[in-house]
Amino acid sequence: MKIQIKRVYEAPEPTDGYRILIDRLWPRGLTKDSAAVDEWVRDASPSTELRRWFGHEPERWAEFKRRYLDELHHEPAAAALERLRKAAARQRVTLLYGAKDEAHNNAVVLLELLREH
């Protein structure tokens, strides 16, 4: 499985392969052309409630990760996760996220989960 994560604000590169945005909200200040997103899979992102609760506070990371993994086992997130798995099985995939914190965001959780299976 060829899969990686990258901030959507970084310049697209040919080695990115198929670029999938996995945030619920469109990234501020980016046009669709400049983001070079091939697909936007909103349902793979944390719920609005969970995202707001987390607020990108590192001390909440462990609990955020637990709750997010739980959400990924229920619809519509489970179907979105399967969609990501299938895409990564066919081609190189880059999961795009907008968060500034590169260590504590939903893409980190998804990458870990997808690589486990």
C-alpha distances in whole Angstrom, upper triangle without the diagonal:
4,6,10,13,16,20,21,24,22,23,20,19,18,14,14,12,13,15,15,18,18,21,24,27,26,27,30,31,29,29,27,27,27,24,22,20,18,18,20,19,21,21,18,20,23,26,29,31,28,28,31,32,29,31,28,30,29,31,30,26,26,27,25,22,24,25,22,20,23,23,19,21,23,24,23,20,19,18,17,14,13,14,11,9,10,9,6,5,8,8,8,9,11,13,17,19,23,24,26,25,21,21,22,21,19,16,16,16,13,11,12,12,9,7,10,9
4,7,11,13,17,18,21,19,19,17,15,14,11,10,9,10,12,13,16,17,20,23,25,25,24,28,29,26,27,24,24,24,21,19,17,16,17,18,18,21,21,18,20,23,26,29,31,28,27,31,32,29,30,27,29,28,31,29,26,26,28,26,23,25,26,23,21,24,24,21,22,25,25,24,21,20,20,18,15,15,15,11,10,11,10,6,7,9,7,5,6,9,11,14,17,21,22,24,23,19,20,21,20,18,15,15,16,13,10,13,13,10,9,13,12
4,7,10,14,15,18,17,17,15,14,14,11,9,9,9,10,11,13,13,17,20,22,21,21,24,26,23,24,22,22,21,18,17,15,15,15,16,15,18,18,15,17,19,23,25,27,25,23,27,28,25,26,23,26,24,27,26,22,23,25,22,19,22,23,20,18,22,21,18,20,23,23,22,19,18,18,15,13,14,13,10,9,11,9,6,9,11,8,6,5,6,7,11,14,17,18,20,19,16,17,18,16,15,11,11,13,10,7,10,11,8,8,12,12
4,7,11,12,15,13,15,13,13,13,10,8,10,10,10,10,12,12,15,19,20,20,19,22,23,21,22,20,21,19,16,16,14,15,15,16,16,18,19,15,16,19,22,24,26,23,22,25,26,23,23,21,23,22,25,24,20,21,23,21,18,21,22,19,18,22,21,19,21,24,24,23,19,20,20,17,15,16,15,12,12,14,12,10,13,14,12,8,6,5,6,9,11,14,15,17,16,12,13,15,14,13,9,9,12,10,7,10,12,10,10,13,15
4,7,9,12,11,13,12,13,14,12,9,11,11,9,9,10,10,12,16,17,17,15,19,20,18,20,18,19,17,14,14,13,14,14,14,14,16,17,14,14,16,20,21,23,21,19,22,23,20,20,17,20,19,22,21,18,20,21,19,17,20,21,17,17,21,20,18,21,23,23,22,18,19,20,16,15,17,16,12,14,16,14,12,16,17,14,11,8,5,5,6,8,11,12,13,13,9,11,12,10,10,6,7,10,9,7,10,13,11,12,15,17
4,6,8,7,10,9,11,13,12,9,12,12,9,10,10,11,12,16,16,15,13,16,17,15,17,16,17,15,12,12,12,14,14,14,15,16,18,16,15,17,21,21,24,22,19,22,23,20,20,17,20,19,23,22,19,21,23,20,19,22,23,19,20,23,22,20,24,25,25,24,20,22,22,19,18,20,19,15,17,19,16,15,18,19,16,13,10,7,6,5,7,9,10,11,11,9,11,13,11,12,8,10,13,12,11,14,16,15,16,19,20
4,5,6,9,10,12,15,14,12,14,14,11,11,9,11,11,14,14,13,10,12,14,12,15,15,15,13,10,12,12,15,15,14,15,16,18,16,15,17,20,20,22,20,17,20,22,19,17,15,18,18,22,21,19,21,23,20,19,22,23,19,21,24,23,21,25,26,26,24,21,23,23,20,19,22,20,17,20,22,19,18,22,22,19,16,13,10,8,6,5,6,7,8,10,8,11,12,10,12,9,11,14,14,13,16,18,18,19,22,23
4,5,8,8,11,14,14,11,14,13,9,9,8,10,10,13,12,10,8,10,11,9,11,11,12,9,6,9,8,12,12,12,14,14,17,16,14,17,20,19,22,21,18,20,23,20,19,17,20,21,24,23,21,24,25,21,21,24,24,21,22,25,23,22,25,26,25,23,21,23,23,19,19,22,20,17,20,21,18,18,22,22,19,16,13,10,9,5,5,6,9,10,13,11,15,15,13,13,11,14,16,15,15,19,20,19,21,24,25
4,6,9,12,15,16,13,16,16,12,13,11,13,13,16,14,12,8,10,9,8,11,12,12,9,7,10,11,15,16,15,17,17,21,19,18,20,22,22,24,23,20,21,24,21,19,17,21,21,25,25,23,26,27,23,23,27,27,23,25,28,26,25,29,30,29,27,24,27,27,23,23,26,23,21,24,25,22,21,25,25,22,19,16,13,12,9,8,7,10,10,13,12,16,17,15,16,14,16,19,19,18,22,23,23,24,27,28
4,6,9,13,13,11,14,15,12,14,13,15,15,18,17,15,12,13,13,11,13,14,13,10,9,10,12,15,17,17,19,20,23,21,20,22,25,24,27,26,22,24,26,24,22,20,23,23,26,26,24,27,28,25,24,28,28,25,26,30,28,26,30,31,31,28,26,28,28,24,24,26,24,21,23,25,21,21,24,24,21,17,15,12,12,9,10,10,12,11,14,12,16,17,16,17,15,16,20,19,18,21,23,22,23,26,27
4,6,10,11,10,13,14,12,14,14,17,18,21,19,16,14,15,14,11,13,13,11,8,8,9,11,14,17,17,20,21,24,23,22,25,27,27,30,29,25,27,30,27,26,23,26,26,30,30,27,30,32,28,28,31,31,28,29,32,30,29,32,33,32,30,28,29,29,25,25,27,25,22,24,25,21,21,24,23,20,17,15,12,14,11,13,13,15,15,17,16,19,21,19,20,17,19,22,21,20,23,25,24,24,28,29
4,7,8,7,9,10,9,12,12,16,17,20,19,17,15,17,16,13,13,12,11,8,7,7,9,11,14,15,18,20,23,21,21,24,27,27,30,29,26,28,31,28,27,25,28,28,31,31,28,30,32,29,27,31,31,27,28,31,29,27,31,32,31,28,26,28,27,23,23,24,22,19,21,22,18,18,21,20,16,14,12,10,12,10,13,14,17,17,19,17,20,22,20,20,17,19,22,20,19,22,24,22,22,26,27
4,5,5,8,10,10,13,15,18,20,23,23,20,18,20,19,16,17,16,14,12,11,10,12,13,16,18,20,22,25,23,23,27,29,30,33,31,28,31,33,31,29,27,30,29,33,33,30,32,34,30,29,32,33,29,29,33,31,29,32,33,32,30,28,29,28,24,24,25,23,20,22,22,18,17,20,19,15,12,12,10,13,13,15,17,19,20,21,18,21,23,22,22,18,20,23,21,19,22,24,22,22,26,26
4,5,6,9,10,14,16,19,22,25,25,22,21,23,22,19,19,17,15,14,13,11,13,13,16,19,21,24,26,24,25,28,31,32,35,33,31,34,36,33,32,30,33,32,36,35,32,34,36,33,31,34,34,30,31,34,32,29,32,34,33,31,28,29,28,24,24,25,22,19,21,20,17,16,18,17,13,10,11,11,14,14,18,20,22,23,24,21,24,26,24,24,20,22,24,22,20,23,25,22,22,26,26
4,5,9,10,14,16,19,21,25,25,23,22,24,24,21,21,19,18,17,15,13,14,14,16,19,20,23,25,23,24,27,30,31,34,32,30,33,34,32,31,28,31,30,34,33,30,31,33,30,28,31,32,29,28,32,30,28,30,32,31,30,27,27,26,23,22,23,21,18,19,19,15,14,16,15,11,8,9,9,13,14,17,19,21,22,23,20,22,24,22,22,18,19,22,20,17,20,22,19,19,22,23
4,6,7,10,12,15,17,21,21,19,18,21,21,18,18,16,15,14,12,10,11,11,13,15,17,19,21,19,20,23,26,28,30,28,26,29,31,28,28,25,28,28,31,30,27,29,30,27,25,28,29,25,25,28,27,24,27,29,28,26,23,24,23,20,19,20,18,15,16,17,13,12,15,14,10,7,7,6,9,10,13,16,18,19,20,17,19,21,19,18,15,16,19,17,15,18,19,17,17,21,21
4,6,10,13,15,18,21,22,20,20,23,23,20,19,17,16,16,14,11,10,9,12,15,16,19,21,19,20,24,27,28,31,29,27,31,33,30,30,28,31,30,33,32,29,30,32,29,27,29,30,26,26,29,27,24,27,28,27,25,23,23,22,19,18,18,16,13,15,14,11,10,12,11,7,5,5,7,10,12,15,18,21,22,23,20,22,24,21,20,16,18,20,17,15,19,20,17,17,21,20
4,7,10,13,16,18,19,18,18,21,22,18,18,15,15,15,12,10,8,6,8,11,12,16,18,16,18,21,24,26,29,27,25,28,30,28,28,26,30,29,33,31,28,29,30,27,25,28,28,24,24,26,25,22,24,25,24,22,20,20,19,16,15,16,13,11,13,12,8,9,12,10,7,6,5,6,9,10,14,17,20,22,23,20,22,23,20,18,15,18,19,16,15,18,19,16,17,20,20
4,7,10,12,15,16,14,14,18,18,15,15,12,12,12,9,7,5,5,7,9,10,13,16,14,15,19,21,23,26,24,22,25,27,25,25,23,27,26,30,28,25,27,28,25,23,26,25,22,22,25,23,20,23,24,23,20,18,20,18,15,15,16,13,11,14,14,10,11,14,13,11,9,6,5,6,7,10,13,16,18,20,17,20,20,17,16,13,16,17,14,14,17,18,15,17,20,20
4,6,9,12,13,12,13,16,18,15,15,12,14,14,10,9,6,6,5,6,7,10,12,10,12,15,18,19,22,21,19,22,24,22,22,21,25,25,28,26,23,25,25,22,20,23,22,19,19,22,19,17,20,20,19,17,15,16,15,11,12,13,11,8,12,13,10,10,14,14,12,11,7,6,5,6,9,12,15,18,19,17,19,19,15,13,11,14,15,12,12,16,16,14,16,19,19
4,6,9,9,9,9,13,15,12,13,11,13,13,9,10,6,8,6,5,6,8,10,9,9,13,15,16,19,18,16,19,21,19,19,18,22,22,25,23,21,23,23,20,19,22,21,17,18,21,18,16,20,20,19,16,14,16,16,12,13,15,13,11,14,15,13,14,17,17,16,14,11,8,6,5,6,9,12,15,16,15,17,17,13,11,10,13,14,12,13,17,17,15,18,21,21
4,7,9,9,11,14,17,15,16,14,17,16,13,13,10,11,9,6,5,6,8,6,6,9,12,13,16,15,13,16,18,17,17,16,19,20,23,20,18,20,20,16,15,18,17,13,14,17,14,13,16,17,16,13,11,13,13,10,10,13,12,10,13,15,13,14,17,18,17,16,12,10,6,6,6,9,11,14,15,14,16,14,11,8,7,11,11,9,11,14,14,13,16,18,19
4,5,7,8,12,15,13,15,14,17,16,13,15,12,14,11,8,7,6,8,7,5,8,10,10,14,13,10,13,15,14,14,13,17,18,21,19,17,19,19,15,15,18,16,13,15,17,14,14,17,17,16,14,12,15,16,12,13,16,15,13,17,19,17,18,21,22,21,19,15,13,10,8,6,7,9,13,14,14,15,14,10,8,9,12,13,11,14,16,16,16,19,21,22
4,7,9,12,15,15,16,15,18,18,15,17,14,15,13,9,8,5,7,8,6,7,8,8,11,11,9,12,15,14,14,15,18,20,22,19,18,21,19,16,16,19,16,13,16,17,14,14,17,16,15,13,11,15,15,12,14,17,16,15,19,20,19,20,23,24,23,22,18,16,13,11,10,10,12,15,17,17,18,16,12,11,12,15,15,14,17,19,19,19,22,24,24
4,6,9,12,12,13,13,16,16,13,16,13,16,13,10,10,8,11,12,9,11,11,9,13,14,11,12,16,15,14,15,18,21,23,21,20,23,22,18,19,21,19,16,19,21,17,18,21,20,19,16,15,19,19,16,17,21,19,18,22,23,21,22,26,26,25,24,20,18,14,12,10,9,11,14,16,17,19,17,14,13,14,17,18,17,19,22,22,22,25,27,27
4,6,9,8,9,9,13,12,10,13,11,13,12,9,11,9,13,14,12,14,14,13,17,17,14,15,19,18,17,17,21,23,26,24,22,25,25,21,22,24,22,19,22,24,20,20,24,23,21,19,18,21,20,17,19,22,19,18,22,23,21,22,26,26,24,22,19,16,14,11,10,8,11,14,17,18,20,19,15,15,15,18,19,18,20,23,23,23,25,28,28
4,6,6,9,10,12,11,9,12,11,15,14,11,13,12,16,15,13,15,16,15,18,18,14,16,19,18,16,15,19,21,24,23,21,25,25,21,22,25,23,20,23,25,22,22,25,25,24,22,20,23,23,19,21,24,21,20,23,25,22,23,26,27,24,22,19,16,14,10,8,6,9,11,14,15,18,17,14,14,14,17,19,18,20,23,23,23,25,28,29
4,6,9,11,13,12,11,14,14,18,17,15,17,15,19,19,16,18,19,17,20,20,16,17,20,19,16,16,20,22,25,24,23,27,27,23,24,27,26,23,26,28,25,25,29,28,27,25,23,27,26,23,24,27,25,24,27,28,26,26,30,30,28,26,22,19,17,14,12,8,11,12,16,17,20,19,17,17,17,20,22,22,23,26,27,27,29,31,32
4,7,10,12,10,10,13,14,18,18,16,19,18,22,22,20,21,22,20,23,24,20,20,24,23,20,20,23,25,28,27,26,30,30,26,27,31,29,26,29,31,28,28,32,32,30,28,26,29,29,25,27,30,27,25,29,30,27,28,32,31,29,26,23,20,19,15,14,11,13,14,18,19,22,22,19,20,20,23,25,24,25,28,29,29,31,34,35
4,7,8,6,6,10,11,14,15,14,17,16,20,20,19,21,22,21,24,24,20,22,25,24,21,21,24,26,29,28,27,30,30,27,27,30,29,26,28,30,28,27,31,30,29,26,25,28,27,23,25,27,25,23,26,27,24,25,28,28,25,23,20,17,16,13,12,10,14,15,18,19,22,22,19,20,19,22,24,23,23,27,28,27,29,32,32
4,5,5,6,9,10,13,14,13,17,17,21,21,20,23,24,22,26,26,23,24,28,26,24,24,28,29,33,31,30,33,33,29,29,33,31,28,30,32,29,28,32,31,29,26,25,28,27,23,25,27,24,23,27,27,24,25,28,27,25,23,21,18,17,14,15,13,17,18,22,22,25,25,22,22,21,24,26,24,25,29,29,28,30,33,33
4,6,5,6,7,9,10,10,14,15,19,19,19,22,23,22,26,26,23,25,28,27,25,25,28,30,33,32,30,33,33,29,29,32,30,27,29,31,28,26,30,29,27,24,23,26,24,21,23,24,21,20,24,24,20,22,25,24,22,21,18,16,16,13,14,14,17,19,22,22,25,25,22,21,20,23,25,23,23,27,27,26,28,31,31
4,5,5,8,10,12,13,17,18,22,22,22,25,26,26,29,29,26,28,31,30,28,27,31,32,35,34,32,35,35,32,31,34,33,30,31,33,31,29,32,32,30,27,26,29,27,23,25,26,23,22,25,25,21,23,26,24,22,20,18,16,17,14,16,16,19,21,24,23,27,27,24,23,22,25,27,25,25,29,29,27,29,32,32
4,5,8,12,14,14,18,19,22,22,21,24,26,25,29,28,25,27,30,28,26,25,29,29,33,32,30,33,34,30,30,33,32,29,31,33,30,29,32,32,31,28,27,29,28,24,25,27,24,22,25,26,22,23,26,25,22,20,18,16,16,13,14,14,17,18,21,21,24,25,22,22,20,23,25,24,24,27,28,27,28,32,32
4,5,9,11,11,14,15,19,18,18,21,23,22,26,25,22,24,27,25,23,22,26,27,30,29,27,30,30,27,26,30,29,25,27,29,27,25,29,29,27,25,23,25,24,21,22,24,21,19,22,22,19,20,23,22,19,17,15,12,12,9,11,11,14,16,19,18,21,21,19,18,16,20,22,20,20,24,25,23,25,28,28
4,6,9,11,14,16,19,19,19,22,24,24,28,27,24,27,29,28,26,25,29,29,33,31,29,31,32,29,28,31,30,26,28,30,28,26,29,29,27,25,23,25,24,20,21,22,19,17,21,20,17,18,21,19,17,15,13,11,12,10,13,14,17,19,21,20,23,23,21,20,17,21,23,20,20,24,25,22,24,27,27
4,6,7,10,12,16,15,16,19,21,22,25,24,22,24,27,25,25,23,27,28,31,29,27,29,30,26,25,28,27,23,24,27,24,22,25,25,24,21,20,21,20,16,17,19,16,14,17,17,14,15,19,17,15,14,11,10,10,8,11,12,16,18,20,19,22,22,19,17,15,18,20,18,18,21,22,20,22,25,25
4,7,10,13,16,15,16,20,22,23,27,26,24,26,29,27,27,26,30,30,33,31,29,31,31,27,26,29,28,24,25,27,24,22,25,25,23,20,19,20,18,15,16,17,14,13,16,15,11,13,16,15,13,12,10,10,11,10,13,16,19,21,23,22,24,24,21,19,16,20,21,18,18,22,22,19,21,24,23
4,6,9,12,12,13,17,19,20,23,23,21,24,26,25,25,24,28,28,31,29,27,28,29,25,24,26,25,21,22,24,21,19,21,21,19,16,15,17,15,12,13,14,11,10,14,13,11,13,16,15,14,14,11,11,10,10,12,15,18,21,23,21,23,23,19,17,15,18,19,16,17,20,20,17,20,23,22
4,6,9,9,10,14,15,16,20,19,17,20,23,22,22,21,25,26,29,26,24,26,26,22,21,24,22,18,20,21,18,16,19,19,17,14,13,15,14,10,13,14,11,11,15,15,13,15,18,17,16,16,13,12,10,9,11,13,16,19,20,20,22,21,17,14,13,17,17,15,16,20,19,17,20,23,22
4,6,6,8,11,13,14,18,17,16,19,21,20,21,20,24,25,27,24,22,24,23,20,19,21,19,15,16,18,15,13,16,15,13,11,9,12,10,7,9,11,9,8,12,13,12,14,17,17,17,16,13,12,10,10,11,14,16,20,20,19,21,19,16,13,12,16,15,12,14,17,16,15,18,20,19
4,5,6,9,9,11,14,14,13,16,18,17,18,18,22,23,25,22,21,22,21,18,17,19,17,14,15,16,13,12,15,14,12,10,9,12,11,8,11,13,12,11,15,16,15,17,20,20,20,20,16,15,12,11,11,13,15,18,19,19,20,18,15,12,12,16,15,13,16,18,17,17,20,22,21
4,5,8,8,11,13,13,13,16,18,17,19,19,22,23,25,22,20,21,20,17,16,17,15,12,13,14,10,9,12,11,9,6,5,8,8,6,8,11,10,11,14,15,15,17,19,20,21,20,17,16,13,14,13,15,17,21,21,21,21,19,15,12,13,16,14,12,15,17,16,15,19,20,19
4,7,9,12,14,13,12,16,17,16,18,17,20,21,23,20,18,19,18,15,13,15,13,10,11,12,9,7,11,11,10,8,5,8,8,5,6,9,9,8,11,14,13,14,17,18,18,18,14,14,10,11,11,14,15,19,18,18,18,16,12,9,9,12,11,8,12,14,12,12,15,17,16
4,6,9,11,10,9,12,14,13,14,14,17,18,20,17,15,17,16,12,12,14,12,8,11,12,9,9,12,12,12,10,8,11,12,9,10,13,13,12,15,17,16,17,20,22,21,20,16,15,11,11,10,11,12,16,16,16,16,14,10,7,8,11,10,9,12,14,13,14,17,18,19
4,6,8,6,6,9,11,10,12,12,15,16,17,14,13,14,13,9,10,11,9,6,9,10,7,8,12,12,12,11,8,12,14,12,12,15,16,15,17,20,20,20,23,25,24,23,20,18,14,14,12,13,13,16,16,16,16,13,10,7,10,12,10,10,14,15,14,16,19,19,20
4,5,5,6,9,10,11,12,14,16,18,19,16,15,16,14,11,12,13,10,8,11,11,8,10,13,11,11,10,9,13,15,13,14,17,18,17,20,22,22,23,26,27,27,26,23,21,17,17,15,15,15,19,18,19,19,16,13,11,14,16,14,14,18,19,17,19,22,22,23
4,6,5,6,9,10,11,13,15,18,19,16,16,18,16,12,15,16,12,11,15,14,12,14,16,15,15,14,13,16,18,16,17,21,21,20,23,25,25,26,29,30,30,28,25,23,19,18,15,15,15,18,18,20,20,17,14,12,16,18,16,17,20,21,20,22,25,26,26
4,6,5,6,9,10,13,15,17,17,14,15,16,14,11,14,14,11,11,14,14,11,14,17,15,16,15,14,18,20,18,19,23,23,23,25,28,27,28,31,33,32,31,27,26,22,21,18,18,16,19,19,21,21,17,15,14,17,19,17,18,22,22,21,23,26,26,27
4,5,5,6,9,11,12,14,14,11,11,13,10,7,10,11,8,8,11,11,9,12,15,14,15,15,13,16,19,17,17,21,22,21,23,26,26,26,29,31,30,29,25,23,20,19,16,16,15,17,17,18,17,14,12,11,14,16,14,15,19,19,18,20,23,23,24
4,6,5,6,8,11,13,14,11,11,14,12,8,11,13,10,9,13,14,12,14,17,17,17,16,14,17,19,17,18,21,21,20,23,25,25,25,28,30,29,27,24,21,18,16,13,13,11,14,14,16,15,12,10,9,13,14,13,15,18,19,18,20,23,24,25
4,6,5,9,10,13,14,12,13,15,13,11,14,15,13,12,16,17,15,17,20,19,20,19,17,21,23,21,21,25,25,24,26,29,29,29,32,34,33,31,27,25,21,19,16,15,13,15,15,18,18,14,13,13,16,18,17,18,21,22,22,24,27,27,28
4,6,9,9,12,12,9,11,13,10,8,12,13,11,11,15,15,14,17,19,19,20,20,18,21,24,22,22,26,26,25,27,30,30,30,33,35,34,32,29,26,23,21,18,17,15,17,16,18,18,14,13,13,17,18,17,19,22,22,22,24,26,27,28
4,5,6,8,9,6,7,10,9,6,10,12,10,10,14,15,14,16,19,19,21,20,18,21,23,21,21,24,25,23,25,29,28,27,31,33,32,30,26,24,20,19,15,15,12,14,12,15,14,10,10,11,14,14,14,16,19,19,19,22,24,24,26
4,5,9,10,9,10,13,12,10,13,15,14,13,17,18,17,19,22,22,23,22,20,23,25,23,23,26,27,25,27,30,29,29,32,34,32,30,27,24,20,18,15,13,10,12,11,14,14,10,10,12,15,16,16,18,20,21,21,24,26,26,28
4,6,9,8,8,12,12,9,11,15,14,13,16,18,17,19,22,23,24,23,20,23,25,22,22,26,26,23,26,29,28,27,30,32,30,28,24,21,18,16,13,12,8,9,7,10,10,7,7,10,13,13,13,16,18,18,20,22,23,24,26
4,6,6,7,10,11,9,12,15,15,15,17,19,19,21,24,25,26,26,23,25,28,25,24,28,29,26,28,32,31,29,33,35,33,31,27,24,21,20,16,15,12,12,9,12,11,8,10,13,15,15,15,18,20,20,21,24,25,25,28
4,5,5,8,10,9,11,14,15,15,17,19,19,21,23,25,27,26,23,25,28,26,24,28,29,26,27,31,30,28,31,34,32,30,27,24,21,20,17,16,12,12,9,11,9,7,9,12,15,13,14,17,18,18,19,22,23,23,26
4,6,8,9,9,11,13,14,15,17,19,20,21,24,25,28,28,25,26,29,27,26,29,31,28,29,33,33,31,34,36,35,33,30,27,24,23,20,20,16,16,13,15,12,10,13,15,18,16,16,19,21,19,21,24,25,25,27
4,6,6,6,9,10,11,12,14,15,16,18,20,22,24,24,21,23,26,24,23,27,28,26,27,31,30,29,32,34,34,31,28,26,22,22,19,19,15,16,13,15,13,9,11,13,16,15,14,17,19,18,19,22,23,23,25
4,6,5,6,9,10,10,12,14,15,16,19,20,23,23,20,21,24,22,20,24,25,23,24,27,27,26,28,31,30,28,25,22,19,19,16,17,14,14,11,12,10,7,8,10,13,11,10,14,15,14,16,19,20,19,22
4,5,5,6,9,10,11,13,14,15,17,20,22,23,20,21,24,22,20,24,25,23,24,27,28,26,28,31,31,29,26,24,21,21,19,20,17,18,15,15,12,9,11,12,14,12,11,14,16,14,15,18,19,18,21
4,5,5,6,8,10,11,12,14,16,18,20,21,18,19,23,22,20,23,25,23,24,28,28,27,29,32,32,30,27,25,22,22,20,20,18,19,17,17,15,12,12,12,16,14,12,15,17,16,16,19,21,20,22
4,5,5,6,8,10,10,12,15,16,18,18,15,17,20,19,17,21,22,21,22,25,25,24,27,30,29,27,24,22,19,19,16,17,14,16,14,15,13,9,9,9,12,12,10,13,15,14,14,18,19,19,21
4,6,5,6,9,10,10,13,15,17,18,14,15,19,17,15,19,20,18,19,23,23,22,24,27,27,25,22,20,17,18,16,17,15,17,14,14,12,9,9,8,11,9,7,10,12,11,11,14,16,15,17
4,6,5,6,9,10,11,14,17,18,15,15,19,18,16,19,21,20,20,24,25,23,25,28,29,27,24,23,20,21,19,21,19,21,18,18,15,13,13,11,14,13,10,12,15,13,12,15,17,16,17
4,5,5,6,9,10,11,14,15,13,14,17,17,15,18,20,19,20,24,24,24,26,29,29,28,25,23,20,21,19,20,18,21,19,19,17,14,13,11,14,14,11,13,16,15,14,17,19,18,19
4,5,5,6,9,10,13,13,10,11,15,13,12,15,17,16,17,20,21,20,23,25,25,24,21,20,16,17,15,17,16,19,17,17,15,12,10,8,11,11,8,9,13,12,11,14,16,16,17
4,5,5,7,9,12,13,10,10,14,13,11,14,16,15,15,19,20,19,21,24,24,23,20,20,17,18,17,19,18,21,19,18,16,14,12,10,12,11,8,9,12,11,8,11,14,13,14
4,5,5,7,11,12,10,10,14,14,12,15,17,17,17,20,22,22,23,26,27,26,23,23,20,21,20,22,21,24,22,22,20,17,15,13,15,15,11,12,15,14,12,15,17,16,16
4,5,6,8,9,7,8,11,11,11,13,15,15,16,19,20,21,23,25,26,25,22,22,18,19,18,20,19,23,21,21,20,17,15,12,14,15,12,12,15,15,13,15,18,17,17
4,6,8,8,5,5,9,8,7,10,12,12,13,16,17,17,19,21,22,22,19,19,16,17,17,19,19,22,21,20,19,17,14,11,13,14,10,9,13,13,10,11,15,14,14
4,7,9,7,5,9,10,9,10,13,14,14,16,18,19,20,22,24,24,21,22,19,21,20,23,23,26,25,24,22,20,18,15,16,17,13,12,15,15,11,13,16,15,14
4,6,6,5,8,10,10,11,14,15,16,18,20,21,22,24,26,26,23,23,20,22,21,24,24,27,26,26,25,22,19,16,18,19,16,15,18,18,15,16,19,18,17
3,5,5,6,8,10,11,12,14,15,17,18,20,21,23,25,25,22,23,20,21,21,23,24,28,27,27,26,24,21,17,18,20,17,16,19,20,16,17,21,20,19
4,6,6,7,9,10,11,13,15,16,17,19,20,22,23,24,21,21,18,19,19,21,22,26,26,25,25,23,20,16,17,20,17,15,18,20,17,17,21,21,19
4,5,5,6,9,10,11,12,14,15,17,18,20,21,21,18,18,15,17,16,19,20,23,23,22,22,19,16,13,14,16,13,11,15,16,13,13,17,17,16
4,5,5,6,9,10,11,12,14,15,17,19,20,21,18,19,16,18,19,22,22,26,25,24,23,21,18,15,15,17,14,12,15,15,12,12,16,15,14
4,5,5,6,9,10,11,12,14,15,17,19,20,17,18,16,18,19,22,23,27,27,25,25,23,20,16,17,19,16,13,16,17,14,13,17,17,15
4,5,5,6,9,10,11,12,14,16,17,17,14,15,13,15,15,18,20,23,23,22,22,21,17,14,13,16,14,11,14,16,13,12,16,17,15
4,5,5,6,9,10,11,12,15,16,16,13,14,12,14,15,19,20,23,22,21,20,19,16,12,12,14,12,8,11,12,9,8,12,13,11
4,5,5,6,9,10,11,13,15,16,14,15,14,17,18,22,23,26,26,24,23,22,20,16,15,17,15,11,13,14,11,9,13,13,11
4,5,5,6,9,10,11,13,14,12,14,12,15,17,20,22,25,25,23,24,23,20,16,15,17,16,12,14,16,13,11,14,16,13
4,5,5,6,9,10,11,11,8,10,9,12,14,18,19,23,22,20,20,20,17,14,12,14,13,9,10,13,11,8,11,13,12
4,6,5,6,9,10,11,10,12,11,15,17,21,22,25,24,22,22,21,19,16,14,15,14,10,10,12,10,7,9,11,9
4,5,5,6,9,11,10,13,13,17,19,23,25,28,27,25,25,25,22,19,17,18,17,14,14,16,14,10,12,14,11
4,5,5,6,8,7,10,11,14,17,21,23,25,25,23,24,24,21,18,15,17,17,13,13,16,15,11,13,16,14
4,5,5,6,5,9,10,14,17,20,22,24,24,21,21,22,20,17,14,15,15,12,11,13,12,9,10,13,11
4,6,8,9,12,14,17,20,24,26,28,27,24,25,25,23,20,17,18,18,15,13,15,14,10,11,13,11
4,7,9,13,15,18,21,25,27,29,29,26,27,27,25,22,19,21,21,17,16,18,17,14,14,17,15
4,6,10,12,16,19,22,25,27,27,24,25,26,23,21,18,19,20,17,15,18,18,14,14,17,16
4,7,10,13,17,20,22,24,24,20,22,23,21,19,16,17,18,15,13,16,16,13,13,17,16
4,6,9,13,16,19,21,21,18,19,20,18,16,12,14,15,12,11,14,14,11,12,16,15
4,6,10,13,15,17,17,14,16,17,15,13,10,12,14,11,10,13,14,12,13,17,17
4,7,10,12,15,15,13,14,14,12,10,7,9,11,9,8,12,13,11,13,16,16
4,7,10,12,13,11,14,14,11,10,7,10,13,11,11,14,15,14,16,19,20
4,6,9,10,9,12,11,8,8,6,9,12,11,12,15,16,16,17,20,21
4,7,9,9,12,12,9,10,9,12,14,14,15,18,19,19,21,23,25
4,6,7,9,8,7,9,9,11,13,14,15,17,19,20,21,23,25
4,6,9,9,9,12,12,12,15,17,17,19,21,22,23,25,27
4,6,6,7,10,11,10,13,15,15,16,19,20,21,23,25
4,6,7,10,9,8,11,13,12,14,17,18,18,20,22
4,6,9,9,7,10,12,12,12,15,17,16,18,21
4,7,8,7,8,11,12,12,14,17,17,18,21
4,6,6,7,9,10,12,13,15,16,18,20
4,5,5,6,9,10,11,12,14,16,17
4,5,5,6,8,10,10,12,14,16
4,6,5,6,9,10,11,12,15
4,6,5,6,9,10,11,13
4,5,5,6,8,10,11
4,5,5,6,9,10
4,6,5,6,9
4,5,5,7
4,5,6
4,5
4
